[in-house]
Structure formats: structure tokens, C-alpha cells
Amino acid sequence: MKICYILAIVLPCFAENWCPGHAPTSTSRCSNSTLSHALPQGAFIETTKEIRNGECFGEDTYSNIFYAVLNDTNVCRNAQDSGSCNYAVHLPPSCALIVNMGTYRFGIIMPTTWSGSLLTVGSYSYGGGINWKDMWTGPKYYKLATISTDTGHNSTQPDMAWARGNKQAQKDWGYRSIDGSTKAGKALLVAYYGQNSLKHAYYSGCSTGGRQGLKQLEVDQTLFDGLLIGAPAWNQTHMLPWITRLATINPPGQASSIFNSGSDITVIPSRIRDACDGLDGVRDSIVSRPDLCNITSVARNNLTCGAPGVPSTGCLSSAQADTLIRLYQNYTISNSTGRYQAFTPPEPGSEADYSVYLSPGSTIAPDGFDWQWEIDFLDYPRGYNFSDDIVTDAAKADPGSATARPRNTDWNAFNARGGKLIMYQGLADGLIPAKSTNSYYEQMSIAASGATDSFSRYYQVPGMHHCFASDKDSTKYFAPWMFGGMGQQTYATIAQTESILGKGDADMLTALMNWVEGKSAPASIRATTWIGTTTTIYRQRPVCPYPQRAEIIDPSNIDSATSWVCR
């Protein structure tokens, strides 16, 4: 098992003139004396700074902040720190604050030229620290005041000691920090801009950030008008034990059946991709129809040594093929009434994410983030032996009340006030399986009595990994995956990102804002990938609202979005 370090730069959006700006009457309003009265009792402003055009803002390098991992002197160009940094960069003239709410903190950037709306950005995994480097595109390209919280702690991802025996810290991470930071942020906007009303409040997050947004909808349907949710880790109590269970499929000491070397694992993604690529009728190095990919057949006929046409090197033993097949089986456990499905498997085509939870001949590593969660959130002893009882214990405890429950959310109330929700999910995501997000959407539909079309859209993205990127060769990503989702600009250049930002048919956040503000509901969204670091487009394709899929209508040019239609 390996630790999954999920890094990101905020969702990209470029819309310099998308609506009129609102400026404070004086930059002197960016002061503690002017703004502190807007905060709830016990909260206080730690830092206030007026930002000049092009400057950065954030916190210095810390070894215990999950987000302080970026080494790029261009990104940190105005910071004295030329190495790792945790900054919002390339900012327009703004007022930036760090606010201490007692048990958690948040940062807020209020641009001088303001659209009148707010964006709250989510976090990643269990790491702490304000997510400054996901905040800058909100003020720069949308003219949105932008907020992010540290969720109540500073830590790297595998360090969850802050949660052990601390139920209040778990709740801050689970939901309270997003709720409280956004409410306090709204009050600061009124104090700073001198206006009595906020136009709209938006949210964007992927992975844990996706979970945070969905949990907030359960807690309060009025805080956000529009939410963009990617690959949500919504089912905490079942997902984490599932990840640990996957590692137990590949234990040491069973040499005939486990993956003993990196080559055993690295050969698998390309073989499965080659076998299942053309099931949608197009050979493009993308598994667009994983539902048609028979993993048992592929393991036996395309990967097992001795099968017709399988090379004698870079193949799996029959026992190893059995192990591979088990990775794609439903995780079922027993209860008093029989067996039930505890969690869903990943889709064929997601094999590049094996490194998240599976190492050659691994034991259950004590530094895996799933293992740490079970120790620090469930108070399990170090060295415990995994069993299915963990699922039962986790479901009873629901540490931090972090699990987002679609059947407990008042979707009718959200719909009645004009709220909008867009969800997206990579079909090649091996960390948050697409079937998990499907399950949330289906339960939401039941809870909303089938009225989801009036307030929500769900997009499945063929070939996309967890939140961003796809399988690739030395010059390009195969699957179009860039559409303005949280963290996607991590894998794109500034020029590439700015070619997408703010274009409603290519940017999901712009599409969401347009929908909230009275325009039509989004149809397909055009996803993009490029040749290397250039702005030369390699491939574009429509991402379709579920349950539609993109189908080819012009096989002569499979790389053009116009050659595809949603059906």
C-alpha cells in the first residue's frame, strides 16, 4: 500500500469581463479595525494585507502543511521563498486575511474589482493547512472573493494524530470548518465592500473537497447557491476499509499469487487498455465503456502467461490473474440478515491508480492513509489485524459525522431556492470508483423523488483519473480531461488553462454560474487535452450528462469534438 498524495491548483476559470466589478470606497478598509467587528464572538483576524497586482499571499513554508509542497520559482515569483510555498499567486489588487475561528482558521481574498459573489474551495484528503494555492484563480479570473479553511489543523496527509481521541477536531474536519468559515466570510464581505447583500455563493471541490460540499448540502441547503463536485469521497465509513481490504489481496508470503515486482503491476494498465479500448467502436487509447470490459476474460486471455498471443515476458501467472480479478469484485460483508455490498470496485481502465493502495508484495503498511484513518479516527491499536468488522465499527461511529448521506439531504429545499449542483467523475479513477459516485447520484434521485434534472447534472469522464489527468505517453494525455474542475491546472500550463477558463461550453464552473444566474442548464461540456506543454490541441470531446454517452458520428476525425454527439 502506498500513500496517495493528491495535489492541486484551484479550478481554472478565465473571465476578465464576465460581470461588472464592485470596489470598496477605500483600500484603508482592509484593516483589522474595519473588519474584525463582522466576526462572531471569539474569532479574530491574525493577518491583514493589501495585495498589489501580481503579488502572492499565503503562509511561509511549513513541513507540516499538506499544501506546502510546490517547488516553482515562477509560481512563487514574488515570494521571498524560492522553494516550497503555500501561496495564492498572480493575484489582482485585493485585501487578504487570515482569520482564526478558535478551533480552525480560514483565509479569504477579497479582490478590489469584485463580481459580487463568493467562491469557497475545498480541501484534499486529511492534510491540514489553508489551501492557498487553490484560491488564486477565483479572484484573478472570476473576480470572486475566495475562501479556504485549514479544516482545524496543520498536517501532512499521513499524519492524522490530530484526530486521535479528539472528536471536536474530527467534526471540524468533517463539516464545521466549511460551514463556519463560509458564514464568517460572508459577513466579512458585507463589512469590506459596504453592501448589504451577496449575489451568489459558490463551492468547488474534488475528492475530500467533493465530500465537503455534499456534506454541507446535508447540513444546510442555503449556504451555497451552486456547487461543483468532483469524485466525492462521500462514503468515508465504507471507502477507507475497502482500500485496506484491497491491500490484503496482495499479501507477502504467497509468491505464486501476488504481484512481487513493479513490472508485475506496470504491465497491467496497457494490456487492459488495449483489450477494452475499442468497445465503444473507436480505437483511441481510452476505455470509454468499462461496463463492457470483461475483466475475467482480459486477465485470462490477455495477461496470463501461455495464453495465445500473450508474450512470455511481462505476463501474469494463473494465480496472479486470479488476484487481479479479485481487485474488481464487489466488496461484500456479512451482517445479521446475510451478505451485502459494502463498497464498489474500480472500473477497468483505472489501473494507473494501483499505486494508491497496492505495492508489490505489500503488507498493510502502518503509514497508509486508510490504515492511519482506522487508527486515529476509530481508535484502533497499531498492528491490528484487518477484518470486515471495521466496516461495522466505522458505520456506527461515522467519525466527525463526515459521511455525506444523500437520503438525509433536503433536496426539495435546495431545489426550491434555485440551488444547482454539478457532479463529475473520471471513469478511470481508481481511488474513488465511478460506481461510488453513481450510487450517490442514484440515492439522491430517490430522495428527490426523481426531480434531479431541475437542479443537478452528473458527468462521467471517460479515461480521466482521480480529479484530473489520464493515461498518457511521452507527449500527450490520451483522454480529454481539462474542463475547469478543481485541481486540473496542476497538469496544464498557464496558457493551456487560460484557453479554457470562462468558456461556458468548456468550463464546468462557468456553466454552473450561468445556470445559477438564470441561463439554461448545461448540456455537454467540451473537455480538452494538448500536445505536451504547447497550446496545440491534441483532442477534444464532449462530456455528456449522465446517462448519455459520447458517440462517434465522424470516424475520420476522432480528435475533434464536433465528430461526437451525446446520446
N, C-alpha and C positions, 0 to 999 in steps of 0.2 A: 504494500500500500504506500502511496506517496501523498505528500501534502499537495493540495491544489491551490496554487497562488493565483488568484483571479485579480488581474489589474485592469484599470480602465481610465479613460479620459472621458469627460461628460458627453452626453448625446449631442451630436453635432447639428447645429441649426444656423443658417445664414440668412438673415432677413433684415438688412440695414434699414429699410424704409417700410416695414410691414405695418406700422401704425404710428400715429403722432406721439411725440415724446412729451413727458411731463418733467419739468425740472424744479428742484427746490428753489426757494427765493434767494437763498444764500448758502454758500458752502460752509459757513460757520454753523449751520445746523448739524453738521457731522461732529457732534461733541457729546461727551458724557452728560453734561448738564442739560442739554436739549432733549436727549433721548432716553435717559435712564428712567424717567417717570413713567414711561409707557410699559415698563416691565412689571410682571407680577411680584408680589412681596417675596423677598429673599433672593431674587435674581439680581445680577449686577453685570455691568459691562467691564470686561477685562481689558480690551484693547479697542481703540478707535483710530482710524486712519483715513485721511483723504487720499484717494488714489489718482495719480495723474495718468494721462493717456499712455497706454503701452506698458504700464507698470504691473508688477505681480503683487500678490498678497497671500499670506498664509502663515505657517509656522516653520520654525527652523527644523533642521534635520534631527529626527529622533530615531533611535534604534528600536523603540517600542511602538511606533505608529505604523500600522499596516500600509498606509498610503505613501509613506516616505521612502519610496523605492525607485524613483525615476532619476536616471542619470542622463541629463541632456542639457548642455550649457545654453542651447538656443531656447529651450522651453523655460529654463530658469534665467533668462538672459539679463534681467535687471537685478536679480538677487545677488547678494554678495556671495552666497553659497554657489559654487560652480559644480558641485557634485549632486548628491541625492537631495531632493527637495520635495516639499509638500505644499505647492503653491497653486493658486489660481493665476493664470498667466495671460499676457496680452490684453489686459483689462482696459475698458474705456474709463473716462473720468467717473469716479464712484466714491461712495462712502462705505467703508468696510468695517465690520465689527466682529469681535469675539464676545459671546455672551455666556455667562455662567448661570445655569438654572438650578444649581445646588448639587444634584447628583448626575447631571450631564451638561454638556456645553454644545453650542452651535455657532456656526459662522454665517454671516449674512453680508451680501454685497448688493448695494443699492446704487444703480447707475444714475448719473446726473440726468441723462436723457432716458426717460422711463416709459415703458409701454402702458403702465397702469396695472400690470399683472405680476404674479409671483410664480416662481418655479422652486419646488423642493426636490432635491436629488437624493437618491437612496444610497445605501452603503453596500459593502460586499462581505460575504462570509461572516466571520466572528471577530475580525480585526477591528481595532479601535482607532480613534483619531478623526478629526473633521476631514471630510473628503474634499479638500480644497481643489484638487486638480480635476475634479469632475464639475466644477462650478463655473468655469470662466466663459463657456460659450453662451450661457444664459444671458449675462449682461452684455457681452460683446455683440452677439448676432441677433438675439431676440429683444434686447433692451428689457429683459426680465430681471427684477430683483430675485436673487437666488440664495437658497438656504441649504445647508447640510449640517447634520449633527454628528457628534462623536459617538453616539449611542450609549454614552455613560462611562467610557473607559478608553485608555490608550493601550494598545497591544498589537502584536503581530498575530497572524491568523492562528498558528498552532497554540498560542498562549491564551488559554481560557481560564487561568487561575482566578481571574477577576469574578468569575461566575460561581465558583465552588462555595456552596453554603450561603450565597448572597442572593436571596430571592428578589430583592429590590433591584439589584443590578441586572438580573435576568429580565425583569419586566421593563426596565429602561431600554435594554437592547430589543426586547420583543415588540414593544409598541409605544411606550410612553414618550420616548425621546423624539420620535417623529411628530407625535400629536402635540406635545408641549412646545417644541421648537417652532413649529409652523404657526401655532396660535400666537406665540410671543412675537414671531416675525411679522405677522400681520399688524399687530399693534405698533411695532416699530415703523412700519411703512407709513401708517397714518401720522405718526409723530414727525417723521422726517420730511415727507412730501407735503404735509399740511392738507391732506384730503380726507374726506370722511368715508370714502368707500374704495374698496379694491375691486377692480374689474373682474378678474378671474384668478383662481389659484390652480396651478398645475403640479403634477407629480410625474417623475420619471425614474425608473429603477429597473435593474436586471438582477437575477439570481436572488440573493438576500434582499436586494433593493426591490425586486418584484414582490417578494413576500411582504416586505414592509408596507408597500402600497395597498395590497389586498387586505392585509390585517387592519390598516387604517379604515378601509371601507367598512369592515365589520364593526369597528369601534364607533365610527362617526361618519355618516354618509354626507355630511355637509361641509367638511373641511376642504375638500378638493372638488373642483368642477370638472376636471379632466385628468385621467391617469393613463400613462403609457407604461405597460407592464411587460417585461421580458423574462422568459424562462424562470418563473417564480418558484422559489424553494418553499412552497406553501405548506407542505406536509412534513414538518420537522420530525414529528414523533415516529414516522414510518420510514422517511428517507434516510436518516442517519443510520439506523440499524441495517437497512438494506445495503448501504455502502460497506459496512463492516462485514456483512454476510458475504458479499462478493469476494472479499479478500480471503475468506475461509475456503472458498472453492479452489484456491491455488496455494495450498499449504506446503511447507517444506517436508521432505522425507517421503514423498511419493513420486519418485523420479520419473516413472513411466507416464504419469498423467498430468503433471504440472508443466508450466512454462518455466524452464530453467535458465533461459538466457534472453537477452534483449532481442536477439534475432527471432526467437520463437514468437514474440509478440509483434515485432515490427513488420513481419511478412503478412500478418493477417489483414490489416486495413486495405491494402491494394488488391489482395485477392478477392475479398468480399465486394469491394467497389467494382472490380472488373466483372464479377459474376452477376451483379444485380444492377449495374449501370443502365442497361438498355431496356429495363422492364417497363419504362414509360414510353418506349418507342423511339428514344433518342440516345445515341451514344455520346455522352458529354462529360464523362468522369464524375457524374453526380448520381447518387442513389436517390432519385426523386420519388420512387414508390417502394419504400421499405416494407410496406404492408404486403407486397407481392414477393418479397425476398424470403425464400425458404432457407433459414439458416442451417437446418439439419442437412439439407441436400448440399448446400455450399460447403459445409465442413467436411462432409464425406467425399464429395466429388471434386472439389476444387482445392482442398487444403491437405488432404490425407495422403501420406506417402504411399505410393503404389497404385493410387487411383489413376485411371487412364488420363494421360496428358499432364499430370502433376509432376513438376520437376523433382528429382531425387534430393536436391538440396533446397532448403527453405520450405520444408513441408512439415506437417504435424504427424505424430504417431496417432494411432486409432484412439488411444486413451486420452491424448491431448485434445483430439477432436471432440471427445465426449465432454471434457472440461469446458471447451469453447461453447458447446451447445447449452450447457448449464447456465452460462452467463446471461443467456437470452430467455430464460424461463421465468415465469411469474414467481414472485416470492410469496409463497403461501405458508401460513402457520395455522395451528390448531387452537380452537377455543372450546367452550362448553357445548357448542352446537355442531362442531365439525371443523373443517378447514375453510379458511377464507383467504382472499388475496390481500396481502399486507402492502405490497408495492409492485409497481410495474417495471418491466425490464427496459433496457435501452433498445433503440431501433438498429437494425443492420445499417451500416454506414457510419456509425458513431465510434468506430474502433480507435480513432486517433485519441480519444479521451481515456483510453485504458490506464494511462499513467496516473490518473486521478486516484484510482483505488486498487490498482493491481501492479505489483512488481514481480519480476521473475523469482519464483520460489519464495514468495513473501510469507512472513508470519504476520499476525495482526500488530502492526507497528505501534508502539506507545506514543508516537508523535503524529499519527494520522489525525486529521481534524475530526473525523467521525468518532474515533476512539477517545479523543480529548473531550468531545461533547458528552459522551457517555460517562466519563469520569467526573467532569466538572459541572455538568448540568444535572445529571442523575445521581451524583454522589456514589458512583460505582468505585470499588477499590482498584488501584493499579494492578495489572496482572490478572484481572478477572477472565473467566472463560466465557466466550460468546455463546449465547443461546437465544432462542426466539422469545424468551421471557422479557428480553429487553424491549421488544415492541409493546408488550402489555404494560410494562412499567412506565415507558415513555408516554404512552397514550393516557395513562391515569394522571401522570404528573404534568404533562404539557408545560415544561419549564418556560417561565417567562410569558406564559399564555401566547407563545409566538406563532403557533399554528393558525393559519388563516382558514376559516371554515365557511365555505360558500353557502351552506344551508343556514348559517346563523346570521347572514348579512341581509339587511332590509333593502333588497334590490328595487322594490317598488318605490321606496322613499327616494333612493338615488335617482331613479328614472323620473320621478315626478318633479324633481327640482332641476331637471335638464342635465344631469351628470352624464358624462361619456367615458367609456373605458375601451382602450385598445390593448389587446394582448398579442404577443408574438412568441414563437418558439422554433428553434432550429431543429430540424428532423435528424441532424447528425450530432445532437447534443447527448453526450454520454454521461453527463453529471446529473442533469435534470431531464429525465426521459420525456419525450414528447407525449407519451401516454399519460404521464402525471398531469401535465397541463391540460390535456384533453379531458381528464377526469374532473379537474376543477371547473372547466367550462361547461361540461355536461351537468354537473351538480348545480352550477349557477343557473343554468337554463331551467332546471326543475324548480329551484327555489323562486325564480322569477316568473313561473307559470308560462314558460316558453316565449316571453316577451323580450328576449335579449337583443333582437335586431334593432329595437328602438333606442338602445343605449350602448351597445357594445359591438366590437368586431374582434375576430381572432384570426391571426395569420400564421400559418405554418410555412417555414422557410426551408426548402429542400437544400441539403448539403451544409447548412450553417451549423457550426459548433456551438459551444456554450456562450451565448450572448453575441458572439461575433466570430468572424473568420471562417475558413473552410479548409478542406484538404487542398493541397497545392503542390506545384513543382517549383523549380528554382526561380521562375519568373512571374508566376501568377497564381491566384486563388481560383479554383475551378468554379465554385458556385458563387453567384452574386449574393452578397450578404450586407452591403452597406445601404442603410435606409434611415439613418438618424436615430438609431437605438442607443441606449446608454452604453458607453464604453467603446463604441465601434471605431472611433477615430484613433484609438490605440494602434490599430493596424492599418491606418491610412495616413497619408501626408496631409499637411495643412491645405495644400492646393486641391488634393482629391476631396477632402472633406468639404471645402468651401464650394466645390462644384455641385454638391448635393444639398447643402443646408438651405432651408427655407423654401424649397420647391415642393409644393403640396403633393404632387404625384410621385415624389421620390423620397420624401421625408415624413416619417410617421408622426413626429411631434408637431410639425406644421399642419398635417392633416387632422390631427386631434384638435388643435387650437381652432382651426377653421370650422370644424364640426361643432365645437362648444359655442363658438361665436356666431352661429346661425347659418353657416353654409351647409351644403349637403354632406351626408355621411360619406366617408371614403369608400372607394371601390378597391381596385387593385393598387398596390404601391410598387413602383419600379425600383428594384434592387440592382446594385452596380458592383462590379469589380474591375480592376485596372491591370495594365501591364506594368509590373514592378512598381517603382515609385513615380512613374510618369502619370500624366493625366490622360493618357491614351486608354480609352475604354476597351477592355477585353470582352466583357459580356454584361448584358443587362437582361432582366427578366421580370415579368410581373409576379409579385407575391399576392396570392389570392385570398379573399375572405373565406374562411372555413365554412362549409366543407368543400368549396370549389378547389380545383387544381389547375395549374397552368398546363395547357395542351398545345402542342405544336401545330401551326397551320401553314407554315412555310419552312419545310425542312432544308431549303437551300441556304438559309442563314440562321442557324440556331442561336447565334450570339446576339441577335437583335431582339429587343423587347417587342417590337411590332410583329415578330414571327410567332408570337404566342398569344393565347387567349384564355381567360378564366372560364372554366365550365364546371 
